């Protein structure tokens, strides 16, 4: 069975949609019925696919709350964390811990994050969970122009993993 077939099968299993500001394919698979004092769900979960063929990557964004990433299958990918003061950390995510890959990683709330497939990879199937749960108001998209001005040492990755906005 080839990987293209695997991608097709995964795409058929979940109602994937492309997140406009993040450029990744995700499916919202769980939201608690319990809500917090501010009517936010107590927890949420998504699954996603990173794939160069599908032009699916996770562009830099930050969330107000912690987000836990889980790897389910496919090829390894890089999960990046970028602090406001320009410190970039890279995590190799995958299913082979003996090869230095992490199958689970939590990005702290307030930290900018992005993810992309390794060079030569075909796809990565992953999940993310949040508690408190995701709502649109806890999401902030990275601004390419301000990032480039503030962190010119990361021009290549910022350009690759942010969405260009015409003025």
C-alpha positions, 0 to 999 in steps of 0.5 A: 500500500503506498502513502498516497493511498494512505493520505486518501484513506485518511482524508475520507475518514474525517471532515477535513477543512483548510484553515485559511490563516494557518494553511493546514488541513484539520478536522475538529473531532471533539468538543466537550459539552461542559463549558467553563465560566466564560462559555468556552469548551472545557476541552477540544481535539483536532486531527490534521495532515501535513503534506507538501502535495496538499500544500498543508503546513501549519503557519506561525500562530499562537494560542492563549492556552497550552496545546498538546501535539500527538503523532499518529502516523506518516513521516516525521515533521518539525514543530517550531516554537518562536518566542517574542524575543526571537528564540527559535526551538525545533522539535522533531516529531514522529513515531520513532523515539530511538531516532530522536523523534517525539510522539507528544509535545506541549506548546505553552499558551502564548508561544508562537508555533508552526509545523512542517513536514520533513524534506522528502516526506509525503505526509504526517497525520497528527492530533492536537488537544487543548484544555481549556478548549479552542475558540477563535478568540484564543487564536492569533495569526503571526504577522509576517511584516512585523516578525521579519522586522523584529526577527531578521535572523529567522527570515527564511522560516518566517517567510516560509511559515507565515501567510503573506497579506497584501496591504 
